[in-house]
Amino acid sequence: MINQSLDTQRNLNRVRLTELKQGDEAIICAFEENGRNLLRLRDMGMLTGTSLRLIRFALLGDPIEIKARGYYLSIRKSAADLIWVVKK
């Protein structure tokens, strides 16, 4: 029962990765779709439960630079829109 309420609370607090502001820290909680984009993200270490920090957006907003698992990663905004996170 407690685990279900925690999961519900996390779902209410979740936002897309692109909705974070520079310097925000978050934990990946879900992905929106399966397919090639998801496989690429997983290959880069972006798994559910991974902590990350949004470093910056490019001048025109695309790509987005994040730091996860000790390395910096730039991903397209379209791919970042598929990632749901919970702010720390």
C-alpha positions in Angstrom: 0.0 0.0 0.0 2.8 2.4 0.9 4.7 1.6 -2.3 1.6 2.3 -4.4 1.1 5.8 -2.8 4.8 6.6 -3.4 4.5 5.6 -7.0 1.3 7.7 -7.4 3.1 10.7 -5.8 6.1 10.3 -8.1 3.8 10.3 -11.1 2.1 13.5 -10.0 5.5 15.2 -9.6 7.0 14.0 -12.8 7.9 16.4 -15.7 9.5 16.0 -19.0 13.3 16.4 -19.1 12.8 19.5 -21.4 10.8 21.2 -18.6 13.8 21.3 -16.2 15.7 24.5 -15.8 19.5 24.8 -16.0 21.1 23.3 -12.9 18.1 21.2 -11.9 18.7 17.7 -10.7 16.3 14.8 -11.3 15.9 11.1 -11.5 14.5 9.3 -14.6 11.2 7.7 -13.8 9.8 6.7 -17.2 10.1 6.8 -21.0 7.2 7.7 -23.3 7.7 5.3 -26.2 9.6 2.3 -27.2 11.7 2.1 -30.4 14.9 3.4 -31.8 15.1 6.5 -29.7 14.7 4.5 -26.5 17.3 2.0 -27.5 19.8 4.8 -28.2 19.1 6.4 -24.9 19.5 3.1 -23.0 22.8 2.5 -24.9 24.0 5.8 -23.5 23.1 4.8 -20.0 19.8 6.6 -19.6 17.9 4.0 -17.6 15.0 4.3 -15.1 16.4 5.4 -11.8 19.4 7.2 -13.3 20.2 10.6 -11.6 21.0 13.5 -13.9 21.6 17.2 -13.9 20.6 19.5 -16.7 23.7 21.5 -17.6 22.4 23.8 -20.4 20.3 24.3 -23.5 22.0 25.3 -26.8 21.3 28.8 -28.0 18.3 27.8 -30.0 17.2 25.2 -27.4 18.4 22.2 -29.2 20.4 20.0 -28.2 20.3 19.7 -24.4 23.4 19.0 -22.4 23.0 16.8 -19.3 25.4 15.1 -16.9 24.5 11.5 -16.0 26.7 8.7 -14.6 29.7 11.0 -14.4 29.8 12.1 -18.1 28.3 14.9 -20.2 25.8 14.0 -22.8 24.1 16.1 -25.5 20.7 14.8 -26.7 18.2 16.2 -29.1 15.2 18.0 -27.7 12.9 15.5 -29.4 14.6 12.6 -27.6 14.6 14.6 -24.3 10.8 15.0 -24.6 10.4 11.3 -24.3 12.1 11.2 -20.9 9.9 11.7 -17.8 11.8 12.7 -14.6 11.1 13.5 -11.0 13.0 16.5 -9.6 15.2 15.9 -6.6 
